[in-house]
Amino acid sequence: MTKKLDTAVKLVYSDLLTCRKEKQMKKFFLVLVMVMLAVPVYAGGYNYVSADKVKSWIETGTPINIVDIQVPEEFKAHHLPGAIATYSYPVKSDSERAKLDNAVAETEKNQDPVVIVCPRGKGGAKRCYDYFKEKGIAEERLLILEKGQLGWPHKEMVKTE
């Protein structure tokens, strides 16, 4: 009788350990899945918008803020209609970031998307994006134009001065 009881206790104890391990594994996998779902949101860290989407917004009159950080010569040679010229590229120094303050003030007047245009849609655009975010512009409003002004395929829309 004692052997049967010992065996039964061992089986129950073994089942209990297995159950605990399964619960721990379930928790582990749940946490793992949550982390994996969160990673794509933060992986790139920046929101991008295609040239076709911006073209569509411009053509339909959808309210957007276009913040152009190109240097004066580049802006005069080619920019999007309605763009706010900041001449802040490459947005590395305090004086270059300060050139964005007027554009920040303009975008604070509405809740429309903010499309950041730089020569190639890379480092300068990211630094501008970060600055706008630091100044309190909601990140869900911030968008970097993919491939920047140089990658803009709709040349018929480009403005010059």
N, C-alpha and C positions, 0 to 999 in steps of 0.2 A: 504494500500500500504506500509506503514512504517513497519507494522508487517511482511509482506512478505519479505521486504528488510532486516530487522533485522534477520529473520530466514535464509535467503540466505547467509548473511554475516557470521552468526554463523556457518552454514554448511561449507562454504568455509574455514573459520578460523579453524574449527575442522578438515577438510580434510588436511589443511596445517600442523597442529600439528601432525596428524597421519603420514603424509608423512615424516616430520622431524624425528619423532620417528622411523619410519621404516628405514630411512637412518642411523640413529644412531645405530639401532640394527644391520643393515647390516655391518656397520663399526666395531661394537663390535665383531660380529661373525667372520668377516674376520681376525681381530687381534687375536681372540681366536684360530682360525684354524692355523694361522701362528705360534703362540706360541706352539701349540700342535705338529706341524710338526718339530719345532726346538728342542723340548725337547729330543726326542730319540737320536739325534746327540750328545747332551751334557750329557745325563743321566748317562751313564757309564763312560764317559770321557776317555776311553782307547780302543784301537783296539786290537782284539785278532785274532789268527790264529790257526787252528786245527793241530793236529799232522799229520793227513793224508795229509793235504795241504803241510806242510813242507816236509814230506817224498816224495811227488810227485815232489816238486821243486828240492830236492837233487838228486833224481833218474834221472830227465830229464836234470840236469845241469843248471837249471834256476839260474841266478846270484842272490844271496842273501847274506846278512851279518848276521851271527849268532853270537850274543853277549851273552856269557855265564857268569853269575855272581856268579856261585857256588864257594864255598870255595875250596882251593886246593885239599883236600882229596876227596871231592865229584866229582870234575872235573876229577881227575885221575881215579876214579872208573867208571864214566859214563859221556860221553858227545857226542854231535852230530858231525858228520864229518865236518871239516872245521870251527868249532867254535873258536871264539876269546876268549881265557881265560882272564878274568879280575880279578878274585878272590875278587870281590868287595862286595859280599853279607855280610850283609843285606842292604847296600847302605844307611846307616843312618848318618855316620859321614863325615866330610870333607875329611878325609884321604881315606875313602872307595869310595867316589864320585870321588876323584882324580884318583883312579885306573881305572876309565872309560875313561879317557882322550885319551889314545892310541886307544881305540875302536872308540871313537868319530872321531878322526883323520882319521882312516881307512874308516869309513862310509862316510866321507866328500869327499872321492876320487871318489865316484860313486853316482848314484841315485837309487840303488837297495833297495829293502825292508830290513828293519832291524828287525830281529827276536830276541827278548829278551828271554833268557832262564834262569830261576831261579829254585830253588828246586821244588816249587809248583805252580808257576805262579801267585803269589799274591803280597804281600806288597813290597818285594825287587824288583820285576819286575816293579811294578808301580813307585817306586822311581827312578829306572834306566830310565824308559820311560820319566818321568818328567825331569830328568837331561839332557837327549839327546835333549828333546824339548827346554829346556833352552839354550842349546848350539847351537841352530839353525837348528837342524835336523828336516825336515818337518814332521809334525805329521802323514800325510797320509802314510809315509814310515814306521812308527813305529808299530810293532806288538808284542804282548805278546803271547808266546806259551801257549795255554790252558793247565792247569794242570801241567805245568812245566816239568822238566826233570823226576821227579818221576812218572808222569802220562804218560810218553812216552810209547806207546804200541808196538812200532816196535823195539824190543830188538836186532834183527839181525843187526840193523844199529848203535847201540851204540858202541862207541870207548872207549878204556881204555888205560892207560899209565903204 
